[in-house]
Amino acid sequence: MNQALVVLLALGGSGFAVLASQAPAPQSPANYDESKVPAYALPDPLVMADGKKVTDAKTWTEKRRPELLALFETNVYGKAPVGRPPRMTWEVVEENRNARDGAAIEKTITLFFPNEKDGSSRMRMNLYLTVPKTGQRVPIFLVAGVGRSGQPPALNQAVFDRGYGMVYADILALQPDQKDEAGGYADSIRKFYAPANQEGPGESEWGALGVWAWTLSRAMDYLQSDKDLDPRRIYLNGVSRYGKAAMWAGAQDTRFAATFSGESGCGGAVIVRRQYGETVGAITRSFPHWFAPKFAGFSGDVNALPVDWHELVALHAPRPVYIATAVDDRWGDPRGSFLSGRNADAVYALFGETGVGVDDMPPVSTRVGQRIGFHMRTGSHGQNDYDWLEFMAFADKHFGAPRVRR
């Protein structure tokens, strides 16, 4: 789930894009032996900080959910200092309403973030949007991340042909994935909104994943205004590190109808108390800038962490969420991802919904789950045609299939 290198490849004839990546080598021997997973106890998502039990959806929504969000902010991802900036604006800088021989609408949208201190500078992020012309407002996948050149990958033709739009958010424009002493702080929107003369993040201040999640919500601000899109069917997707960002964004922002996580692993959708594959220690050594500085302090005692990732999954309730893994990506702990979903079921039950709904991990290339979908496909780290077929089937199931252009 953590990639040192991302390469965009086109599958000949399929129309699908594959994200292939090389995970960083562990700095210490990783545990891949299930018998060596230590005993652990998961925090109960339905027990409040004061010890009271949550027994209904209202208490979850109004009291427990805000508690858990605050715990993830304080201890893992950091807290964003601003929501939607009051002076944020956007502009459709390119539009072609007869693209692809009249079959598509294509747009490039730039989001601007004025400097609210003196108005002298602006940061910006591009969205690259393609939707089929169907005569109706179109459901769309918001995909986190674009190529290093700042350009979107080739359109996923099979997704387009099924009636879905796709929009790629250039989230690196606001926070580079830069591993230096300050984690790209000087060039990021973290510095932009920080107090004057602050040169680095505070203990519980947002890291790169927090910024990337925040930018996805800012993309949502625009997408809900676009008359070509169905605002009730805007889905999040990310793979690897961007899958982590998508999970955190979807947990916070209930405007997203569903979240689709591809190989998000440690910090995305894995029970970290298992200490299987990538651990909190390994990820915070390799990518300290992704998280709030406080998170690294749990490396030596992960059981002291007041949350685990079944609770991040649960924060999506009652909305659908999908966790995709691969059998050869042991670094990303597919079983730990399944258990994150399974242990979120009790929260979905508060809403009268079934989450994963099965106790045993399914065979390879077998989708399970109702409101929480899960599969473990063949192959290694990345996102491929099988993943997208299952994502679309899951979206169709919960929200209805989109209209296909005739």
VENLINKA-V138375 format. One line per field, one symbol per residue. psi: psi as a letter, one per 20 degrees, with the letter a starting at -180 (. if undefined). A space follows every 10 residues. Layout:
# VENLINKA-V138375
psi: ???
This chain:
# VENLINKA-V138375
psi: hpphppppqp opihjqqpoq roqqpqiqpq ojohijpqqq pqqoijprhj iqppjqhghg ghggghgggh ghghifirpp iqcophjprr pohqpojlrl kjiqppqppp pqnqoigiji qqqqpqpopp qqoijrppqq poppqarhij qqrqpnhhgg hjjqrqpppm hihioqmona hjljghjrig hgjqqpjpir qrgkqpaghh gggghhhhhh gghiioiiqo iiloqqqqqc hhhgggghgh hhoihphqpo polhbpjglq ohihlpcprg gghhghmhih rqhhhhijgi mhiipirrih hgghiiqjqq qpoprqhimh himhhhgghg ghjihhghhh jkqpdgjqhq prrqloprqe hoqqqorraa papahgghgh ghhgggghiq qrppp.
